[in-house]
Amino acid sequence: MSVNWRVYILAIISFLVGTSEYIVSGILDQISTSFGVSIAKAGQLITIFSFVYAIFTPILMALTAGWERRKLMLAALGLFVISNILAYVLPGYGLFVIARIFMAFGAGIVVVTALNIAAKIAPEGKQASSIATVIMGFTASLIIGVPLGRMTADAFGWQVVFLGIALVGLIAMMVINLTIPRIQGDEPIPLQQQLALLKKPKVALGLSITFFWLGGYSIAYTYLSPYLLAVSGISDNYLSGTLLVFGIASMIGSRFGGYSTDRWGIHRTLFGGMALHILMLLILSFVTSSFVGVMAVLVLWSFSAWSSGPTQQYHLTTIEPEASGVILGLNQSMMQLSMAAGAAIGGVAVERIALSSITWFGAAGVGLAIVAGLVLYRLRYERAVKAHQL
């Protein structure tokens, strides 16, 4: 089997894991009704998953750094499959939370190991594109996985979604065992060495952009399905299609972000995308009576939000080029932390204020990302001036 096909297999596995994380936002109303809990409490399932993923993935990867990569992938996929089966069979909200915790353990190891394998099996000079393909699989779960999961949930019940993920995961384990060669592990990079970078103001500010940008997005996106049903008045029959259009717009936005960064630079693309992101979240509150208006705003919101993704990833590599790999690893954890924080803040807003308030809180979060970006830009500019004077 060619290297390209092996990378595509890793991308499909990454897609599967991403679907298990994001699908909850697409079926939040059904989970809430099934367990007899509030929308806000159901939304905390995303907070728990993302928090566990962010905190424990670096620790687990450090502990298993010396493991042979295929063995580690199979072990993590096995845990992932078992936890999805538990999510299908266990009754009650509390037991479902436990299943989600173990799901996050397995998912974090699977994604990081898939990225590691993709880089190691790629030909010289093709490592970056192989990694990008695996990341695209994770991103595609938003585009295809969430609406497909919603359609499955509507037809057979939301628990069946997790059974389906488990079955595909079992198939993935067999395919991995047959197609991925044995690959030795790496020398571990101590967590203290990785976290030491956070002491540098420019690194901390760069990562804070990710935290506030994606956190603001998560506040609104986590509760998007109930928002569209209850606030925007979109029929349940149209929800799956709406989520699909939203996902396609995110893919187009991500592609445009990469193109725009190359053509017009980091700062124009990043600040422009985040400004449009804020504007669309605010406008969404005023177009609730128009289906066409809601769809147009959703498309522009998704487009602008994800145009910042590749730009921010590249931006971080320019902050501390000699430690770009470690910074991007920290950024993965920061992305999950921001998703957890966004879901938690959104839950508080829904519970204490109103479901309709999530767009305003989301816009405020992205606004803080712009502030952090401007502070970082000024800091780097001042240091560049001083270096030039010397």
N, C-alpha and C positions, 0 to 999 in steps of 0.2 A: 504493500500500500504506500502511495506517495505521501510525502510530508504534508502537502496541502490538505489532503483528505484527513489526516490525523489532526491537523489544526482545526479543521471544520468540526470534527467530532468533539473536540474540546470546547469549541464555541457552542455547540448544541447542548452540552452538559452545563455550560455556564448559563445558557438560556433557561434550562430547566430549574437551576438554582435560583435565578433571578425571578422566575415566575412564582416560586414558592414564597419568596419574600414579598413581592408586590401585589400578589393576587388578593390579599386581604382587603386592600383599599377598594378593589372592584366588587367585592361581595360583602362589604361592611354591614349594609342594611340587613342582609340575610343572616349573618352571624349574630348580629344584635338581637334579631327576633328569635332565632333558634335557641340561644342561651338565656333569653329573657334579661339581657343587660342593656344599658344605655349605649347609644352610638359612641359616646366618648370612651366608655370602658372597653368597648370592642376595638376602638382605635388604638388602645394601649398595647394591643397585640403586636402592632408594628413597632411601637416604642421598645418593647421587650426584645423582639427579634434583633432590631438594629443595634441596641445597646450591647447585647450579648456578643453579637458579631464584631462590633468595634473593639470591645475591651478584650475579649478572649482570643480572637484570631491571631494577633501578634504573639501572645503568650504560647498558644498551642503550636504555632509555626516554629517558635524558638525551641520548644521542647522536642519537636519532631524533625528538627533541621537535618539530622543525620540519617533519617529514614530513606530507604529507596523510594523514589517518587511514585512509581506505579503502585507499590504496596500501600503507600500513604493515601493515594487517590482512591483505591478500592476500599480501604478502611473507612475513609471519610464518607464515601458514597453509601457504604453499608449503614453507617449511623444515620445518614440523611434519609435513606429509604425507610428504615425502622421508625424514625420519628414521624414521617409522613403517614405510615400505616397507623401509628398511635393516634395521630390527629384525626384519622378516619374512624377509628373504633372506640376511642375513649369518650365517655359521656361527660358533659359539664365543662364550664368555662375554666375552672382551676386546672383540670387535667390537660385541657387543650393548651394552656399556658406552658405547662411542663413540656409537652410535645414540641412547642415552638422554640423553647430554649435549646433542646437537643438538636432541633432542626438548624438553628443558627450555628451551633458548634460545627456540625458537619458542613454546612454551606460555606462558612468562612474558609475552612481548610480546602474544600473542593476548588473554590475560585482561585485562591492564591496558588495552589499546586498546579492548576490548569495553566495559569499564566507562566509559572516556572517551567513546566514541561514544554509549552509552546516556544519559549525562548531557547530552550536547550536542543530541541529537535529541528529548529529552523536552520536553513543554510546561512552561511556567513553573509551578513548584510541584509538579511530578511527577518531578523529578530523582532524589530519594532512593528513591522506589518503583521507578523504572526500574533503578537500580543494584542494589537489593535483588533484583529479578527475575533479573538476570544472575548475582549471587552465588548465588541459589537453584539456578540451573542447575549451577554448580560443585559445590555441596553434594549435589545430586541424583545426582551420579556415584557417590557412596558408596552411595546407596539402590538405584539401578537398575543403574548401570554395572558395579559390581564383581560382583554376583551374575549379571548377564547375561553378563559376560565369562567367569565361571567355567563357566556352562552351555555357552557356545560352545567354551571350551577342552576341556571334557569330551567334547564331540561331535566336534570337528574338529582338536583340537590347539591348544596355547596360542599358537603363532605366528600362527594365523589371526586371533586377536583384533586384533593390530596391523595386519594387512592390512585388516580390516574398518574399523578406525579411519581408516586412510589413505584408503579409498574414500569414506567419509562425509565426510572432510575435503575431498576433491576436489569433492564435490557442494556442500559449504559454501562453497567458493571461488566457484563459479559463482553461487550464490544471493546471496552478499555483493556480487558485481560487479553484479548486476541490481537489488538492493533498497536498498543503503546509499548515500546521496548522498556527494558529495565534501565533506570537512570539513577545514578548515585545522588545522594543528598548533598547539601552544601555545608560549609562551615557557618555556624550561627553567628549573626551579628548581635551582640548583647543589647538587650532592651535599653539599658542605661545609655549606651552609645547612641542609639536611635533617638531617645527622648532628650538627649543633651542639645539637639538641634533646636528644640522648642525654646531654649533660653535666648536664642538670637531673635531680636525684635522683628527683623524682616521676614524670618521664617514663620514666626507666630502670627504676624499680620497677614501673610500670604495664606496660611491655613484658615485664619478667621474669615477670610473672604468666602472660602468653601463652606464654612460652617453657617454663616448667615445667609448666603445665597441659597444653598440647598435646604437649609432649615426653613427659610421663608417659603420656599416651594412646597416643602413637605407639610407645612401647616395647612395649606389649602388642598394639596393633592390627596392627603390621607383621607379627607372627608369629602372628596369630590363626588363620589356616587350619591351619598345621601343629600349633598348640596344640590346636585342637578335634579334629583327627584323631588325634594321638598321645597327648595327655594326657587330654582329655575323652572320647575313645573314640567320637566321633560318626562315623557312617558317611559315606563319601565321597558316597553317594547323597543324603544330607540336607544336605550342606555349602552348596550353592547356596541352598536354602530358608532355612537358618539365617542366612546373610549377608544375605538379603533382609529377614528379620524384624529383624535388627540395624540395617539401614539405615532401615527404616520407623520404628523406635524413635528413631533419631537425628533424623529430621525432626520427630516429635512433640515430642521434647525441646527442639529449637530453637524451635519455636512456643511451647511453654510458657515457655521462658526469657524471651522477649520479653514475654509476658503478665505473668509474675511480676515482672519488673523494673518494669513500669508500675504494678503493683498494690502490691507489697511492697518495692520499692526494690532498688538495686544490690547492697548488701552481703548482705542476707538471701538473695537469689537466687544470687549468686556463691559465697558461702561454703557455703551449703546444698547447692548442686549439686556442688561439689568434695568436700565431706565424704561425700556419697552415692557419688560416683565412687570415692573411696578404698575405702569399705566394700565395694562390689561387686567391685572387683578382688581384694580379700583373700578374700572369700567364694568367688569363682570357684575358688580352689585347693582348697576343701573339698567341692565338690558334683560332682566329676568322675564319680561313679558313677551319677548320676541325670540322664537326658536332660531331664526336665521342670525339674529344678533348674538345670541349665546354661542352658537357654533363658530361664528367669525372670531369672537373674542377668545374662545378656547383654542382655536388654531393659532392665533397670534401669540397667546400666552405660552403654549407649548413650544412653539417655534423659538420665541425669544428666550425662554428659560433654558432650553437645551443648546442654544447657540453659545452659551457661556461655558458649556462643559469642556470641549476640547481646548478652548482658549485658556481656561483656568489651569488645566493640566499642563499645557505648554508654559504658561506663565510661571508656575511653580518650579519648573526645571531651570528657568533663567535666574531664579533668586539665589540659589546655591548650587551651581552646575556640578561641582565635584561630588555632591551628595544627592544628586537628583533621584537616584533609585530609592534611597531611604525616605526622602521627602514624599515621593509618590506613594510609597507604602503607608506613611503616616497619613497621607491625604485620603487613602481608602478607609482608614479607621475614622478619620474626621467626617467623611461623607456619611458613614453609618451613624455616627454620634449625632450629626445634624438631622438625619432622618428621625432618630429616636426623639430628639428634643423637639422637633417640629410637630411630630405626632402628639407628644405630651402637651405642648402648649396649645395646639389645636383642640385637644380634648378639654382642656380647662376653658378655652373660649366657648366651645359648644355647650359645655355644662353650665358655666357661670353667666354667660352673656347670651349668645344666640348662634345658631348654625351659620347664619348669614355673615357673622363677624370674621370668619376665617380668612376671607380675602383681604381684609384690612390688616389683620395681624401678619399675614403672609407678605403683604407689600412692605410693612414696617421692617420685617426681617431682611428683605432684599435691600431696603434702604440702608440698613446698617452695613451690609456687604459693600455698598458703594462708598460709605464713609471710610471703612477699613481700607479699601482700595486707594482712595485719595490720600490717606495718611501714609500708606506704603509708597505710593508714587512720589510724594514729597520727600520722604526719608531717603529713598534711593537717589532722587535728584540732588539733594543736598550733599550726599556722600560722593556723588559723581563730580560735583563742583569742587569739593575739597580735594579730591584725588587729582583733579586737573590742575588745581592751584599748586599742589605739591610737585 
